[in-house]
Amino acid sequence: MEAETEAASIPNRRTFAKRCRKIRRALGEREIDLGATGSQDNNKLVSLLKCESRARRKCEDVSKRYAQCHAAIMGVGMFKGKRNCRNELASWLQCVTTP
């Protein structure tokens, strides 16, 4: 499924900042549906990405774009004609995991 990413495809926790490793461990090896905005696993992934973005001071623009999408989805149920933040979360994940 292209809408999902496996937690295993997220780099090993040792590649993350030390303070973010506990969050990475909580994700385990489950598949995470990027389109399930607001789900428990999705929120854990967002917490990991926030932690890593702050620790490395990168991907701030992508983070803000996701925050706008999330607020719109939780508020009115749509963001630019979409009912989830799959694309924004995928681009944030890619930004954080690329060196």
N, C-alpha and C positions, 0 to 999 in steps of 0.2 A: 504494500500500500504506500503510495507516495505521500499521503497525508500524515503518516506516522514516522517517527524516528525512534530507533531503539536507544535506550539509555547506554547500551554498550557502545554505540557509535559516538557517544559523547566521550571525549578523551578521559583517560584514567585520572583518578582524583589527584595524583601527584603532579599533574601538569597544571592544576589550578593553584591559585594563591592558598597559602596555608590556612587562612581563616575561612576559606570556602570549601574545604575538603569534607567537612562534616555534612554539608548540604548535598554534595555530590554523592556521598555514601548513602544518604537517605533515598536517592533516586533508584538505587539498586540497578538491576538489569532489565527492568520492565520496559515495555514499549510505551512511548508517550505520544498521545494523539495531540498534535500541534493545533488542531482545529477545535479542541474541547476547551475553549476559553473559560477560565474560572474553575476547572476541575482541580482536584487535589494534586495530582501529579504535574499538571500544567503549572500550578502555582509554585510547586517545588522547583521546577525548571526555571521559572521566572526569578525566584529567589537566588538560585545559583548564578544566573546571568547578571542579576543586579550586583551581587557580591563581587563577581569577577570583574565587571565593568568598573566598579568603584576602586577595586584593588589595583587594577592596571591602568586606570584612567583612560579608557578607550571605549569606543562605541556609544558615546553619549547621544549622538543624533539618532541612532537606531533605537536606543532605549526610549527616547522621548516619543518617537513615532509609535512604538508599541504601547506606551502609556496612553497616548491619545486614542489609539484603537481600542484598548481595553476599557477605557472610560466610556467611550461611545457604545460599545457592545453591552456593557453592564447598565448603561443608562437607557438608551433608546432601542437597543437591540441590533443596530446596524452601524457600519462604518464604511463609507464610500461604496454603498451598495452590497457589502458583504456581511455575513452573519457570524464571522469568526475572524481571529487575528492570525491565522495560519502563516501567511506570507511574512508578516512583520516579525513574528516569533522565529521563523526559520532564518530570516536575514540577520536577526540579532544573534542567534546561535552560531551562525556561520562567522559573523564578525568577531565574536568572542573566542571561538575555537581556532581561528587562523592566526598564525604567529605574526 
